[in-house]
Amino acid sequence: MSNSDDKPVILVCNDDGIFSPGIKALAEVADEFGDVEIIAPDRQQSAVGHAVTVNTPLRSRSFQLDGRFTGQAVTGTPADSVKLGHDQLMKRKPDLVVSGINHGSNAGVNILYSGTVSAATEGTILGYPSIAVSCTDFDEEADLSGAKDAARKVIGYVLSEGLPRGVTMNLNVPTGPLKGIKWARQANSRYVEEFEGRVDPNDRDYYWLTGRLQLLDEGEDLDVNVLEKGYASLTPIQYDMTAYSLLKNLEDIEL
């Protein structure tokens, strides 16, 4: 471990903002395993993906959560928060990065859009074992007991066994008590999207994005289907997007 008393340092982040119920719940679980430091966006940053801030300066301010946890609220994205924590804000480098508990599923194609998953992926890029945790219920009053129990199991596993370099654990959990955890693969899916056009009081057009998830895959081991059956889905994901099978077939083609 990185600190003298052998307790791991655990960086907790999210994309729902520093004061969301989910990040407090995840910090409570992480606190059972080590020294917790929360570094997260100072406001809602859902669906920002792996965006980073390059054209404006970042700022952070210290805060205390429920008189129990201390940390830094960052004026940037989830990925910014992990980057800044790693490089400037943390006196001791983390042994583990955990992101969440997100309010809303990050299964299927949502992995690409999620700021919560991207915060964990940034931890992986920086060389730290990292876990993203999400609850399928968007309600901030949702029952996170199952998500906490699942996170507890996965944190314990990762701290004990580690993760291969370049791999992030993506954990999604239905609301309510934990039924169990199943290994799953990311479902091939997309959103069927529409923009609802409206007109504001100044007679200017604006648009709200709406849509539904379309499953382009089948199998009991899909993360989406595992969740539909009431189980938590656990998927090892990686940021290396190379299509290796196609690349091999293209080796003899000259352009």
C-alpha atoms as one frame of an Amber mdcrd trajectory, in Angstrom:
protein
   0.000   0.000   0.000   1.035   3.588  -0.474   0.750   4.793   3.113   2.569
   3.932   6.274  -0.241   2.337   8.236  -1.062  -0.110   5.417  -4.536   1.304
   4.853  -5.214   1.858   1.151  -5.912   5.367  -0.091  -9.198   5.416  -2.005
 -10.134   8.281  -4.315 -13.911   8.671  -4.692 -15.361  10.594  -7.636 -18.625
  10.766  -9.603 -20.462  12.751 -12.273 -23.601  13.703 -10.327 -21.735  16.297
  -8.293 -20.028  16.439  -4.943 -23.214  16.542  -2.851 -25.179  13.736  -4.512
 -26.522  10.947  -2.273 -24.654   8.393  -4.394 -21.168   9.709  -3.725 -21.855
   9.819   0.005 -23.065   6.202  -0.108 -19.965   5.070  -1.997 -17.663   6.972
   0.360 -19.276   5.179   3.297 -18.457   1.801   1.720 -14.933   2.841   0.722
 -14.325   4.044   4.279 -14.622   0.425   5.440 -11.499  -0.407   3.429  -9.170
   2.554   3.733  -8.564   6.292   3.852 -11.133   8.065   1.684 -10.570  11.265
  -0.240 -13.424  12.677  -2.314 -12.525  14.738  -5.371 -15.462  15.341  -7.683
 -17.200  17.989  -9.812 -18.852  20.826  -7.935 -22.034  20.415 -10.011 -24.011
  17.947 -12.117 -21.877  16.580 -14.968 -23.883  13.613 -16.245 -23.254  12.373
 -19.805 -20.101  14.459 -20.333 -18.164  11.311 -21.224 -14.392  11.636 -21.005
 -14.343  15.385 -21.644 -11.459  17.346 -20.131 -11.106  21.095 -19.643  -8.407
  22.749 -21.758  -9.547  26.337 -22.457 -10.363  27.563 -18.956  -8.530  27.177
 -15.640  -9.703  24.637 -13.087 -10.385  25.598  -9.509 -11.056  23.505  -6.429
 -12.410  24.269  -3.000 -12.262  22.219   0.159 -15.476  20.862   1.614 -16.735
  18.604   4.362 -19.541  16.110   3.799 -21.807  15.371   6.777 -18.934  16.244
   9.092 -17.336  12.926   8.179 -15.586  13.159   4.820 -13.349  15.873   3.462
 -12.345  16.532  -0.090 -12.239  18.914  -3.012 -15.021  20.197  -5.259 -13.618
  20.824  -8.756 -14.965  23.246 -11.372 -14.512  20.681 -14.130 -15.523  17.285
 -15.402 -15.223  13.892 -13.691 -12.079  13.104 -15.694 -10.673  16.535 -14.715
 -11.305  15.701 -11.069  -9.304  12.468 -11.195  -6.506  14.086 -13.200  -6.250
  17.044 -10.816  -6.434  14.813  -7.771  -3.622  12.638  -9.108  -1.352  15.500
 -10.073  -2.015  18.236  -7.503  -4.603  17.664  -4.807  -3.681  14.348  -3.184
  -0.729  14.127  -0.808  -0.725  10.345  -1.197  -1.483   8.691  -4.511  -4.551
   6.431  -4.515  -4.396   2.662  -4.335  -7.907   2.536  -5.788 -10.257   4.866
  -7.671 -14.009   4.336  -7.302 -16.589   6.410  -9.147 -20.309   6.662  -8.325
 -22.745   5.642  -7.110 -24.295   7.034 -10.271 -28.039   7.611 -10.398 -28.983
   5.795 -13.618 -27.671   2.727 -15.437 -24.337   2.801 -17.225 -24.802  -0.466
 -19.092 -24.660  -0.955 -22.844 -23.781   2.092 -24.931 -24.193   4.305 -21.855
 -20.605   3.364 -20.998 -19.411   5.722 -23.751 -21.473   8.699 -22.567 -21.005
   8.289 -18.834 -18.929  10.738 -16.831 -18.980   8.255 -13.950 -17.400   5.500
 -16.052 -14.953   8.004 -17.551 -13.746   9.061 -14.105 -12.953   5.425 -13.360
 -11.378   4.957 -16.795  -9.166   7.984 -16.154  -7.994   6.293 -12.977  -7.140
   3.225 -15.056  -5.230   5.346 -17.589  -3.199   6.800 -14.719  -2.336   3.289
 -13.554  -4.733   2.787 -10.629  -7.207  -0.100 -10.232 -10.572   1.548 -10.823
 -14.267   0.746 -10.446 -17.392   2.511 -11.713 -20.599   1.916  -9.738 -24.121
   2.797 -10.927 -27.676   2.218  -9.723 -30.375   1.769 -12.345 -32.759   4.203
 -10.599 -32.459   7.906 -11.509 -34.329   9.003  -8.382 -31.958  10.602  -5.857
 -34.092   9.012  -3.131 -33.541   5.536  -4.604 -32.680   2.613  -2.337 -28.918
   2.227  -2.757 -28.537  -0.634  -0.280 -27.930  -3.200  -3.015 -25.486  -0.943
  -4.840 -23.551  -0.448  -1.602 -23.440  -4.191  -0.937 -22.282  -4.919  -4.491
 -19.671  -2.159  -4.330 -18.419  -3.618  -1.045 -17.882  -7.020  -2.686 -16.163
  -5.615  -5.778 -13.914  -3.223  -3.840 -12.819  -6.094  -1.625 -12.090  -8.258
  -4.657 -10.116  -5.590  -6.524  -8.058  -4.591  -3.488  -7.223  -8.250  -2.923
  -6.673  -9.431  -6.499  -5.910  -6.268  -8.434  -6.813  -5.682 -12.080  -4.886
  -6.126 -15.331  -3.415  -2.860 -16.588  -5.858  -1.062 -18.848  -8.974  -2.734
 -17.406 -11.752  -0.984 -15.460 -14.593  -2.711 -13.603 -18.049  -1.421 -14.550
 -20.669  -2.358 -11.939 -24.390  -1.718 -12.435 -26.941  -2.578  -9.746 -30.754
  -2.517  -9.627 -32.354  -0.438  -6.908 -33.198  -2.182  -3.628 -31.563  -5.163
  -1.894 -28.827  -7.050  -3.741 -30.036 -10.239  -5.429 -26.558 -11.226  -6.580
 -23.749 -10.237  -8.954 -23.202 -11.785 -12.381 -20.330 -11.314 -14.813 -21.659
  -9.746 -18.005 -20.546  -8.344 -21.331 -21.443  -4.907 -22.636 -24.606  -5.064
 -24.709 -24.377  -3.857 -28.284 -26.956  -1.083 -28.222 -27.747   2.420 -29.378
 -30.237   5.161 -28.663 -33.133   5.864 -31.001 -33.148   9.602 -30.466 -35.397
  12.490 -31.278 -35.118  16.183 -30.563 -38.363  17.749 -29.392 -38.564  21.273
 -30.772 -40.061  24.074 -28.675 -40.218  27.849 -28.742 -39.183  30.038 -25.814
 -41.013  33.248 -24.678 -38.715  35.288 -26.947 -39.876  33.274 -29.973 -36.561
  31.448 -30.318 -36.341  27.754 -31.087 -34.813  25.293 -28.644 -34.632  21.501
 -28.421 -34.893  18.750 -25.783 -33.215  15.435 -26.478 -35.451  12.393 -25.973
 -35.059   8.753 -26.935 -35.047   5.106 -25.962 -32.368   2.449 -25.755 -32.402
  -0.030 -28.637 -30.773  -3.411 -28.026 -28.823  -4.714 -31.039 -27.648  -7.873
 -29.323 -28.962 -10.947 -27.570 -27.788 -13.283 -24.852 -28.336 -13.934 -21.182
 -24.864 -12.582 -20.410 -25.586  -9.037 -21.653 -25.290  -6.412 -18.928 -28.710
  -5.001 -19.848 -30.363  -8.427 -19.610 -28.632  -9.305 -16.328 -30.045  -6.109
 -14.848 -33.518  -6.863 -16.216 -33.456 -10.134 -14.250 -32.724  -8.247 -11.056
 -29.019  -9.037 -10.719 -26.083  -6.671 -10.597 -23.917  -6.795 -13.726 -20.127
  -6.638 -13.501 -18.219  -6.009 -16.722 -14.461  -5.628 -17.211 -14.020  -2.873
 -19.806 -10.983  -1.314 -21.495 -10.197   1.983 -23.171  -8.132   0.384 -25.957
 -10.634   0.646 -28.825  -8.535  -1.118 -31.459 -10.513  -3.635 -33.534  -7.780
  -6.267 -33.355  -9.528  -8.956 -35.413 -10.079  -6.530 -38.290  -6.583  -5.077
 -37.977  -5.084  -8.524 -38.483  -7.151  -9.019 -41.631  -5.951  -5.670 -42.961
  -2.226  -6.343 -42.531  -1.664  -7.318 -46.173  -3.737  -4.511 -47.656  -1.828
  -1.529 -49.014  -3.566   1.801 -49.440
